[in-house]
């Protein structure tokens, strides 16, 4: 349970980071 929860949290954080980077690049252009 714990490992699965941690994995999900990490995936969400990575996705959020990727989205923010994508938005920043779009806003620059």
Long-range contacts (C-beta under 8 A, 24 or more apart in sequence): none
